[in-house]
Amino acid sequence: MLPAILTTLLWSCSAICAARSAKIVGGAPANLARMIVGAALLGLCAHTAGRPLLGGPALPWFIASGFIGFGLGDVAMFCAIGRIGPRLTMLLTHCLAAPLAAITEWLWLGTKLGWQEITCALVILGGVALALAPDRGVKIPHRAFWIGVLCGLGSAAGQGFGSVLSRKASAFYPATHGVLEGMIGGATAAYERIVPGILVALAFFLLARRTAEKREPHAWPIAWPWIIGNALAGPSIGVAVYQWGVATTPTGILMPIVATVPVITQFLAWKIEGHHPTRRTVLGGVIAVAGVIALAAASGKLKLG
């Protein structure tokens, strides 16, 4: 449960940094830059902290997870945000990734959840949906809307299936006494995932820059602190903690908690940028957080009373 909560907080901070850096230098360059910085930090940790690369039979699964989750999933999310906006994109991504991952893990890996855990997960997703549902009167061109929805579905599939592939990879290390439990093991697993993700991000950057708006060179010094902050809270420390959670927690429990990221992000944006959340956002956030607390209690990770 702790890795899921830490991941939620880190990824919420990462989202704020990502939005700032993308606004300054553009989404595709900012995404590629933060992944390169993240890979460097993860590689440094993996090669110097006494944890060699995991390799072995798990390596192909981590590569596939990185290609689908880090690569295709992030690119699809970027394309969706540009067409249907961040709120609807986050709604599709986080509310659909969790059930997709839970069903896939149940059918493929045989991981089952109790009715209390399923109920709590649905409460969390319901709170997120309430908080992030687009306001009435927001008009999006028909073609852009459906392309954006398809990209949002691709983002959800990338996050959900990528997580299950990581769970599959972690199953190859049942007797390593915690090599995938904790920050170092998670950093090593994240390092193996991020390399194929960089290749996808690079290909997308090369395609996008043909039509992207030219940015002034002096914008990069302004963007780098946000890019580094994004890399720390996202691809490096954030994903390392997430991999720790994937290795120790069923995705049906982990991902509904992580689905509260966009809700927490809105409250952070309120404090940092002055963007006031609506009453519906507050109500949805309260419901989602209550679901997280109940899920922690139902899974035996929290004792109440």
Secondary structure, DSSP 8 states (H G I E B T S, - for coil): -HHHHHHHHHHHHHHHHHHHHHHHH-HHHHHHHHHHHHHHHHHHHHHHSS-----GGGHHHHHHHIIIIIIIIHHHHHHHHHHHHHHHHHHHHHHHHHHHHHHHHHHHH-----HHHHHHHHHHHHHHHHHHS--TT----HHHHHHHHHHHHHHHHHHHHHHHHHHHHHTT-TTSSSTTSSHHHHHHHHHHHHHHHHHHHHHHHHHHTTTS----TTHHHHHHHHHHHHHIIIIIHHHHHHHHHHHHS-HHHHHHHHTTHHHHHHHHHHHHH-----HHHHHHHHHHHHHHHHHHHHTTS----
